[in-house]
Amino acid sequence: MGASIRIESGPRFTRILGLGAYRPGRLVGNDEVAGPISSSDEWIRTRSGIRTRRWAGQEEELLDMAEAAARVALQRSEIAAEGIDCVVVATISHFKQTPAAASELAHRIGATGAGAFDVSAACAGFCYALAMANDFVRGGSARTVLVVGAERMMDMIDPTDRGTAFLFADGAGAAVVGASAQPGIGPVVWGGDGARSDAIAQERSWTRWREELAEDPAAPYPPMRMNGQAVFRWATTSVADVGRQAVTAAGLTLADLDAFIPHQANNRITTAIAGSLGLADRVVIARDLVDQGNTSGASIPLAMDTLLSSGQSASGDTALLLGFGAGLSYAGQVIALP
């Protein structure tokens, strides 16, 4: 018989120790995006609920935004960068295949020697990364984990595409996860439906684009496309059940919730899911989308930051996080707000 392998274990409970956010300085109204898609402010508000969105300038690269959000999260958590054991970045808009954005981010903030990798789960990415951070700390693989959702979605969008141009925006949110005396992050309920992956997808691969460039140097890059009606039907009929399962997995009921923080996809989707869940009137529902736009993997931490900074929610409140999007991927967990 071989030698016995020692198994390490970590603390029983974890929580988010500190939260940070970065929003680009450029605020873009509906009138600016309406022209190229032959639309109007009224049409965009009715369809999505969005009034404005944030777009990054040339000086605001994805890693710049991720770093800014990470530094705020570290400061608020009172954890030094050297104390971070792992960095996980949830993103679909880091257009450098290798190294991972997380590796460069860890170096920038001074998390020397930290494990680092990216997660590509689109709008569910932050919830996926948070679930892994929870397991890493509880399993003893890390003492503290930095989780970042960062996107420059406008790099992926065709400004003339009526289905996506008015929805998406840029930004970054970060959370430091570590040990806690009380439960602060519940079990994740996650999954995906690859059979419907074409509902939200990049139009064609970068390899295909490279081949096209050989014949036509002006060949347009492959943007993201979305079947809005298909996504709306899926989100409004299936995603609420993921939330119910996540609440049950945490040993709670929907009546125990203080806040609901879904992926900021569309205000109509948020309203439909909240209605399906039958949330009490006192439950605060995040609607960061109205002024921020849809930032994919960054939307949940940004929305969480808005609720806390505005005073709509308070530290220790019980919140249901619910991410869903391309894949079609989904994930939900209950947390105690930092």
C-alpha positions in Angstrom: 0.0 0.0 0.0 1.3 3.5 -0.8 2.0 6.2 1.6 -1.0 8.0 3.1 -1.7 11.5 1.7 -2.3 14.2 4.2 -5.5 16.2 3.5 -5.6 19.8 4.6 -8.9 21.5 5.5 -9.7 25.1 6.0 -12.2 27.1 8.1 -15.8 25.9 8.3 -17.2 29.2 7.0 -16.3 32.0 4.7 -17.6 35.4 3.7 -16.8 38.4 1.5 -14.4 40.5 3.5 -14.3 43.5 1.2 -16.0 44.7 -2.0 -14.6 47.1 -4.6 -16.0 48.6 -7.8 -14.8 50.6 -10.8 -17.1 52.4 -13.2 -15.7 54.1 -16.3 -16.0 57.9 -16.4 -17.9 58.2 -19.7 -21.7 58.2 -19.2 -23.5 57.4 -22.5 -27.2 58.2 -22.9 -29.7 56.4 -25.1 -29.7 59.1 -27.7 -26.1 58.4 -28.5 -26.6 54.7 -29.2 -30.1 55.0 -30.8 -29.0 56.4 -34.1 -26.9 53.5 -35.5 -29.6 51.0 -34.6 -32.5 53.2 -35.9 -34.0 53.3 -32.4 -35.0 55.9 -29.8 -34.6 56.6 -26.1 -38.2 55.5 -25.5 -37.8 52.2 -27.3 -34.6 51.4 -25.4 -36.1 52.3 -22.0 -39.2 50.2 -22.7 -37.2 47.2 -23.9 -34.5 47.2 -21.3 -35.1 49.9 -18.6 -31.7 51.4 -19.4 -31.3 55.2 -19.2 -27.5 55.4 -19.4 -24.5 53.1 -19.5 -20.8 53.4 -18.8 -18.3 52.9 -21.6 -14.6 52.7 -21.1 -12.2 55.1 -22.8 -9.0 54.2 -24.6 -7.1 54.7 -21.3 -9.4 52.4 -19.4 -8.3 48.9 -20.4 -9.8 45.8 -18.9 -6.9 45.2 -16.6 -6.9 48.9 -15.5 -10.5 48.6 -14.4 -9.9 45.2 -12.7 -6.9 46.6 -10.8 -8.8 49.7 -9.6 -11.7 47.6 -8.3 -9.3 45.1 -6.7 -7.4 47.8 -4.8 -10.6 49.1 -3.3 -11.7 45.6 -2.3 -8.3 45.0 -0.6 -8.4 48.3 1.2 -11.9 47.6 2.5 -11.1 44.1 3.6 -7.9 45.3 5.3 -6.0 42.4 3.6 -2.6 43.2 2.2 -2.0 42.1 -1.4 0.7 39.8 -0.2 -1.9 37.9 1.8 -3.9 36.9 -1.3 -3.3 33.3 -2.1 -5.4 33.1 -5.4 -6.8 35.6 -7.9 -9.7 34.6 -10.1 -11.0 36.9 -12.9 -14.4 36.3 -14.4 -14.4 37.8 -17.9 -15.2 37.1 -21.5 -13.7 40.3 -22.9 -10.0 39.7 -22.2 -8.8 39.4 -25.8 -5.4 38.0 -24.9 -5.6 34.2 -24.9 -2.6 33.8 -22.6 -1.5 34.7 -20.0 -4.7 35.0 -18.1 -5.9 38.4 -17.0 -5.7 37.1 -13.4 -1.9 36.5 -13.7 -1.2 40.1 -14.8 -3.6 41.4 -12.2 -1.9 39.5 -9.4 1.4 41.0 -10.5 0.0 44.5 -10.7 -1.4 44.5 -7.2 1.5 42.8 -5.6 -0.1 39.4 -4.9 3.3 37.7 -5.4 3.1 34.0 -5.8 -0.7 33.8 -5.8 -2.4 31.2 -8.0 -4.2 33.0 -10.8 -6.6 32.0 -13.6 -9.6 33.3 -15.5 -13.2 32.0 -15.6 -15.2 32.2 -18.8 -18.9 31.9 -17.8 -20.1 35.2 -19.1 -22.9 36.7 -17.0 -22.7 33.9 -14.5 -18.9 34.2 -14.2 -18.8 36.1 -10.9 -21.0 33.6 -9.2 -18.9 30.8 -10.5 -15.7 32.4 -9.3 -17.2 33.2 -5.9 -18.3 29.6 -5.5 -14.7 28.4 -6.3 -13.2 31.0 -3.9 -15.6 29.7 -1.1 -14.5 26.1 -1.8 -10.8 27.0 -2.0 -10.8 28.7 1.4 -12.9 26.0 3.1 -10.9 23.3 1.6 -7.6 24.7 2.8 -6.2 25.5 -0.7 -6.1 29.2 0.1 -6.6 31.6 3.1 -7.9 34.5 1.0 -9.0 34.7 -2.6 -9.5 37.8 -4.7 -12.5 37.4 -7.1 -12.9 40.0 -9.9 -15.6 40.4 -12.5 -14.3 42.7 -15.3 -15.6 43.5 -18.7 -15.0 45.8 -21.7 -18.1 44.7 -23.5 -18.0 47.4 -26.1 -15.0 45.6 -27.6 -17.4 42.7 -28.4 -20.4 44.7 -29.7 -21.4 45.7 -33.2 -22.7 49.3 -32.7 -25.3 48.7 -35.5 -26.7 45.5 -34.0 -30.2 46.3 -32.7 -30.1 43.3 -30.4 -27.0 44.1 -28.4 -25.7 47.6 -29.0 -27.9 49.4 -26.5 -27.5 46.8 -23.7 -23.9 46.3 -22.9 -21.4 48.4 -21.0 -18.0 48.3 -19.2 -16.8 48.1 -15.6 -15.3 45.9 -12.9 -16.2 44.7 -9.4 -14.0 42.8 -6.9 -14.5 40.8 -3.7 -12.0 39.4 -1.2 -13.1 36.1 0.2 -11.7 34.7 3.5 -12.5 32.9 6.7 -15.5 33.8 8.8 -16.9 32.9 12.3 -20.4 32.7 10.8 -21.6 31.4 7.4 -21.3 34.2 4.8 -21.5 32.3 1.5 -24.0 29.6 0.8 -23.7 26.5 -1.5 -23.8 27.3 -5.2 -26.5 25.9 -7.5 -25.1 26.0 -11.0 -25.3 24.4 -14.4 -25.6 25.1 -18.1 -27.5 24.2 -21.3 -25.1 23.8 -24.2 -27.9 22.8 -26.5 -29.0 26.5 -26.5 -25.5 28.0 -26.5 -26.2 29.8 -29.8 -28.7 32.0 -28.1 -25.8 34.3 -27.0 -22.6 33.7 -28.8 -19.7 35.2 -30.6 -20.6 35.3 -34.3 -17.6 33.2 -35.4 -14.2 32.2 -34.0 -11.0 34.4 -33.9 -9.4 31.7 -36.1 -12.0 32.1 -38.7 -11.6 35.8 -38.6 -7.8 35.5 -39.1 -8.5 33.4 -42.2 -10.9 36.1 -43.5 -8.3 38.8 -42.9 -5.9 37.0 -45.3 -8.4 37.6 -48.1 -9.9 40.9 -46.9 -7.8 43.1 -44.6 -11.0 45.0 -43.8 -13.0 42.0 -42.6 -15.0 43.0 -39.6 -14.1 41.3 -36.2 -16.6 38.7 -35.0 -19.0 40.4 -32.5 -21.3 38.9 -30.0 -24.8 38.2 -31.2 -27.9 37.5 -29.1 -31.3 36.0 -29.8 -33.1 38.4 -27.4 -36.5 36.6 -27.4 -35.0 33.2 -26.8 -32.9 34.5 -23.9 -35.8 36.4 -22.4 -38.0 33.2 -22.5 -35.3 31.1 -20.9 -34.5 33.7 -18.2 -38.1 34.4 -17.2 -39.2 30.7 -17.2 -36.2 28.8 -15.8 -33.8 31.0 -13.9 -36.1 31.7 -10.9 -36.0 28.0 -10.0 -32.2 28.2 -9.6 -32.8 31.0 -7.1 -35.2 28.9 -5.1 -32.8 26.0 -5.1 -30.0 28.2 -3.9 -32.1 29.6 -1.0 -33.1 26.0 0.0 -29.5 24.8 -0.2 -28.5 27.6 2.2 -31.1 26.3 4.7 -33.3 29.4 4.3 -36.6 30.4 2.8 -37.4 33.3 0.5 -38.9 35.1 3.4 -35.4 35.3 5.0 -34.0 37.4 2.1 -33.2 41.1 2.5 -31.9 41.7 -1.0 -32.1 40.1 -4.5 -29.1 40.8 -6.7 -29.5 39.2 -10.1 -27.3 39.6 -13.2 -28.2 43.0 -14.6 -29.5 41.7 -17.9 -32.7 43.6 -18.5 -35.1 45.3 -16.2 -38.1 43.3 -17.5 -36.2 40.0 -16.8 -35.4 41.2 -13.3 -39.0 42.1 -12.7 -40.3 38.8 -14.0 -37.8 36.7 -11.9 -38.6 38.6 -8.8 -42.3 38.2 -9.4 -41.9 34.4 -10.0 -40.0 34.2 -6.7 -42.8 36.0 -4.9 -40.4 38.2 -2.9 -41.7 40.3 -0.1 -42.1 44.0 -0.6 -39.4 44.7 1.9 -36.8 42.8 -0.2 -34.4 45.3 -2.0 -34.1 44.4 -5.7 -30.9 45.6 -7.4 -31.5 47.6 -10.6 -28.0 48.9 -11.3 -28.7 48.3 -15.0 -30.8 51.5 -15.3 -27.7 53.7 -15.1 -24.8 51.3 -15.6 -26.0 49.0 -18.4 -25.3 45.3 -18.7 -21.7 44.6 -17.8 -21.9 40.7 -18.0 -19.5 39.2 -15.5 -19.0 42.5 -13.6 -22.7 43.2 -13.2 -23.4 41.4 -9.9 -20.5 42.9 -7.9 -21.2 46.4 -9.3 -24.9 46.0 -8.4 -23.9 44.8 -4.9 -21.7 47.9 -4.5 -24.5 50.2 -5.5 -26.9 48.8 -2.9 -24.3 49.1 -0.1 -22.9 52.5 -1.1 -26.4 54.0 -1.5 -27.6 52.7 1.8 -30.4 50.6 0.3 -28.7 47.5 1.8 -26.5 47.1 4.9 -23.6 44.9 5.9 -24.8 41.6 7.1 -28.0 41.6 5.0 -28.9 38.3 3.5 -28.8 38.5 -0.3 -29.6 36.1 -3.2 -27.1 36.4 -6.1 -28.2 35.0 -9.4 -26.1 35.0 -12.5 -27.3 33.7 -15.9 -26.3 34.2 -19.6 -24.2 32.8 -22.4 -23.6 29.1 -22.3 -26.5 29.0 -21.4 -24.9 29.1 -18.0 -26.4 29.9 -14.6 -25.4 30.0 -10.9 -26.9 31.2 -7.7 -25.9 31.4 -4.0 -27.0 33.2 -0.9 -24.5 35.5 0.8 -24.2 37.8 3.7 -23.4 41.3 2.3 -19.9 42.5 3.3 
